[in-house]
Amino acid sequence: MHVAQAPILMVEMIWRAGRPYEAQRFLAGATNALLMEGTRRRSASELEATFEQYGTSLETPDDYDTANLSLATITKHAEHLLPVMVEVMAEPAFTERDLKRYKKRSRQQLREDQEDPDWLAYQVLSEAAFGADNPYGYGGTKADYEALRLPAVSHHFDLHYGAQNATLRVVGQLSDRVESLLESTFGQLRPGTAVPTPPYQVTTGAPQSLQIHRPRAQQTMIRRGRRGFRVDDPDYPGIAVLETILGGYYGSRLMRNIREEKGYTYGIDSELDTYRFDGTFGISADVANENLEAVRQEIIVEMDKLRQDLVPPGELDMVRAYLLGGLVQDLDGPLAVSSRYRSAIIKQYDAAAHLRRLDDTIRNITATEIRDLAQRHLRPELDWEVCVGGQLVPGATQLSANGLHKPA
């Protein structure tokens, strides 16, 4: 039996209003979160009930660089929901009560996060690599939340949430009716002004090994890596291939050596993560205390091999197939394609040119080129290393128990 599918409509407003644009820590996140706390005409519970009535909800996707508000529905409900979505954008209530509740929730979440070794290791590494005052570096404190004030939230909103400082992403079955509805709702938003690109600075010291020692912990979380990788960098497509070989998929060298052959950890991987103004290349694993030193050394061994030896043809062909298969999946259907373009909107690069460059590199990069990239980028002396757990690391700088980048 054939079941007809209702045409989907996805709408997202993306403002250049994230961390790089804020005047104080957490201001961007607080402003975007408070959009969901009600408008001048409807309370938060009334908003929730309105969207639940049509089987959906408003979402505020979490991105460092942008503020976002998104809705997924079917086109026949658009005339009921889009005006309310625009109301949220145009008439936020921004009350002291809502800000107080936001700060209370955020302080509680911070306390919980600081008990999580993975979160702590990630945050300490970010602060070390970018600097405590960098938008991608700070993790914040309770005092940072306490410092938030409603006038600052309102000012951030007034300055950044105009239509000229935003991009509207629409995916789905568009018709004259839907286009007319989009114009009559989003077309009436206040224009505002386009906010200039903010200055971007990184202030940090020489890479080193850092540790938060938790004597009673049976495991130790290890993270290592560094900043300095952007999507539009010339080396980026090749680094994406290199990262996959090292630790970016189940057949990677780190997985084969450290998990499959030696059984030191259940999982270990690498990740290439990019933002609007910067990015990171890192490795992470959660290991039993007695295996920590061996894992640290084997990571260096695998980096050394890629700097010294050519990747065998069979291994390179397998990685090519894996990455090309991922590209095909990423471009399978309008929602997937739109997700790629969403990333380009947030990070501000040419999506089509990037995909062509990535596809060409995956297909044609040579083993020699991969070794050259490894010699430039897989250099242990450029990496920060952070360990959180029960095993002491010889020579590591000990940090305070709450995970802030301060001596213990």
N, C-alpha and C positions, 0 to 999 in steps of 0.2 A: 504494500500500500504506500503510495506517495503522499507525504505530508508536506504541504506548502509551508515555506518559511516566511515569516513576516520580515519585511525590509528593515534593516537596522540603521540607526542614525547615531553616530558618536560625535559629540561636540566638546571641544576643549579650548579654553582660553589660556594662553601662555603669556605671562607678563615678565618682562626683564626686571625682576624685583626680588631676586634671591639674595643669598648671603653676600656676594660681591657688591651689592648695591645698598646694604643696610648701614645705618649710622651707629648701631651698637649691636652687641651680640644678641642673637635670638630674635631680633626685631622683625626680620623678614618672616621667620617661621610663625611667630606669634600673630602677625597681621593676617597671614593666609589662614591660619587655624581659626581665628575669630570670625572669618567670613561665615563659617558654619554655625555660629552661635546665635543666629537670628538676624532679622532685618528690622527696619522701622515699623513694618506692618505685621510681621510674623515672628513668633518665638522659634527657638531651635526645634522644639518638639513639633510645632505646627509645620515647619519646613520638612522635617523627617516624615511626618504623616502624609504630606502632600506627595512626596516622591514615592513612598512605599505604596501608596494607592495605585500607582502605575507600575509597580514591580521593579523599581530602580532606586538609586540614591545619587546624590551629588558626592563627588570624591575630590580630595585635595592631594594629588600625587606629590610625593616628596622628592624634590630636586634641589640640589645646592644652588644652582644658578638662576632658577626661575621660580615664580609663584604660579600655581596652576589650579584650575577648577574645571572638572570634567563631568560629563553626563553621557551615559549610554542608554538608549531606549529604542523603541520602534517608531517609525515615522508617523503612525497614526496618533501617537501620544504627544508629538512634538508641540502642537499648538497649546497644549495644557502645561507643558513643563518648561519650554524655553523662556516664556515670560517670567516664570518664577526664578529660573537660573539667572536671568539678567537682573532681577530684583536683588538677588544676593550680591551681585557684583556692584550694583549702583547704590544700594541703600543699606549697607551693613549697620547694625545697631551700635556696635563697639561700646559696650557698657563696662563700668568698673567691676561689676559683679562677674561678668564673663571673663575679664582679664584675670581677676583673682582666682577663679576656678582653673583657668588655663595654667597659671603659675603653680598652683597646688598640684595639678596633674603632672606637670613637667618636672617638678622637684621629686615627686614620687618615682617617676620613670627614671630619672637620673640616679636615684638611690639604687634602683633595681639593676640598671645598666652597670653600675660600678661593682656589682657582685659577679658579673659575667666576664670570665677571663678573655673570651674572644673579643668582646666589645672593648675591654680595657686595652688589650694589645693593639687593636686597630686604632683606638683613639690616641694612645701614646705615640704610636708610629706616625700618625697623621700630624700630630703636634710637633714631633721631632723633625719630620721631613719638610713641613711647610712653615713652621713657626707658630707660636701661640696666638699671634695677632692676624694670621692669614685666614680668610674665610673658609678655606678647606682644612685648616689646621686645628681650630679651636674646638674643644669639646664642651667647655663651659663649666660653670659652677652654680650652686644654688644662689649665690650673690648676683650672678648675671641675670637670672630670672627675676630676682627681687628688684633689680634696677629698672625693669620694664615699666613704662608709664603710658597711660592711655593717650595723652597728647602726642607722644612719639609714634604710637601705632597709627593714629589718625593722620599724622603728617606723612608717614611712609606710604600709607594708602593714597592720600591725595597726590603725592608726587609721582608714584609709580604705576597706579592702576588705571590710567587713562588708555583709551583705545589706540592712540598713536604709539604707545609703549608696549604694545601687545601683538600677538599673532593668534588668529582664530583658526583652529584646525577642525575641519569637518570631514567626516568619513561616512559613507553609506550611499543609499539610493537617493540621489537628489532629483527633485522635480521643480517645476515652476512654483508650486505651492510651498515647498520647503524653502526654496531660495527667497521667496517673498516673505516668509515667516522669519527667516534669518535677518533679512534687511529691516523688518519692522521691529525687531527686538534688539539684536546686537548693533544694528545700525544707528540706534538712538543713544548708545552709550556716550558719555562725555568724552571728547577727543583727548583732553590733556595734552601733554607734550612728550616727545621721545626723550628719554633720559640718556645723557652721554655715557660712553663707555667709562667705567670707573678705573682709577689707577690700580695696578696690580703689582704687589711687591712680595718678595719672599725673603725673610730674614731668619737664618738658622745657622747653626754651627757645623763643625765637621762631623760626619757620620760616626757613630759609635754603637756599642752594645748597651742596652738598657734593660733593667729588670725590676719587676714588682714581685718580691719573694713572698709566697704564701706557704709557710712551713708545713701546714697540715694538708695541703693539696696533694693528691696522688698523681695528677697530670700536670703538664706544663704546656701552655699555648705558646707557640713560636710564630712570630711574623717578622719578615724582613723585606726590605724594598726601598724604593726612593721615588721622588717626584721627577717631573720634567718630560712627560709624554703627552702630546696633543694629537688629536685626530688629523689635523692638517700638517703635521710634521712630515717632511719627505720620507723619513725612515719608518713611519707608522705601519704601513702595510707589511713590510718585512718583519718588523718587531712582532706583529700579530702572529705571523707564521712561527717565528722563533719562540714566542711565549707558549704557543700550542705544543711545540715539540718538547719544551722543558717541563711544563706542568699543566697545560690547558685542557687536557681531555683524559679519558680513562686509560688510553694507551701511552701516555706521556712517560718521559724518562724518570721523573720523580716518582710517579706511581709504580712503574715497573721495578725500580731499584728499591725504594724505601718501603713500599707497601707489599708488593707481590713477592719479591725475592727475599727481603730481609725481615718482613713482618714487623717493622718498627712502629707502624701507625696504621689506623684504619683508613685514613685519607690524608692526602697532601696534595696541594694544587698551587698553581700560580694564577695571577689575574692581571689583566691590563685594563685599568679603569681610567676613563677620561672625563674631564669637565670642560667648561667654556674656556678657561684660561690656563689650564694645567692638566696634569694627570699622573697616575702612579703605575708602577710595575712592581708587583709584590708576590711573595710566597708565604703560605700559611699552613700550619699543621698542629694538631693536638696530640701530644705523645706522652707515654708513661715516663715518669721522672728518670728511670734508669736508662732510657733510650735517648734522652735529650742530646747528649754530647755526640752520639753517633749520628743522629739525624742532622745536627748542625754541620757536621763534617761531610756527610754524603751530599748535602745540598751544594756545598762548595765543589765537591768532586764533579757533580753533573754540570755545573756551570763551567768548570775548567775544560771538561771534555768538549763542550760545544765551542769553546774558544780555540781549541787546539786541533780538533778532528773534523773532517767533513761528514755530514749526515749521510748515511747510506741511501742509495736510490730507493730501495723498498720502503724504508721508513718515511722518506720524504713524499713518496707517492701516496702512502696511507694518510699522511697529514693533509696533503692536497685534497684527497677525496673527502675527508672529514670536513674541512673548511668550506669546500665548494658545496657540499650537501647542506651545510648550515646556511650558506648564502641563498640557496634555492628555497629553503624553508622560510627564511626571513622575507622573501619576496613572493610568497604564496598567498595571493589574495589581497584585497584592498586594505584590510586591517593591518596585515603584516607590513605591507609597503608603507602605509601611513606611519607605522611605528618607527621605521627607519627615518622617515622625513621628520618625525617629531624630534628624534635625537639631533638631527641637523639644525632644526629651529632652535633648540635649547643651547647647543654648543656652537651654533653659527658657522657652519661650513656648507659647502656645496655637496649635497647628498649624491647626486648623479655622478659627479666627477669622482667623488670618493669611492663609490661602488665600482666604477670602472677601473680605478687605480688598484683597489683591493683585489678584484677579480683577476686582473692582469698579473699582479704580483704572485698571487696564490698559484696561478697556472705556470708561471715562467721563472720564478726565483730559483737560483742555482744554489747548490750546497756551498760553493765558495762565498757567495753573497751572504748566506746565513752565517757562515763562520766569521766573516768580516763584521756583521752586525753584532755578533756575540762578543767579539773582541772590543767593540766600542761600548756596548751596553751591559753585558753580563760581567761586571767587574765588582767583586765582593767589597772592595775598599770604598765603593760609592754608596753602599747600602747601609741603612740603619737596620738594627736588629732589636726586637723587643721580645722578652720572655716573661710570661706571667704564670706562676705556678710554684710547685714545691721544690724544684731542683735548682740549687744555686749555680750560677754561670760564672766561672772564673773571669775576673777582670771587668765584669759588667758594672755599670753605674747603677746603684740601687736607688729606686724611686719610692716616694711615699705610697702608703697602702691604698689611697683613694685613686691612684692612677694618674694624678697630675704630674706633669713633667717637672718635678721638683725633687731634690735629694731627699732620701729617707731620713 
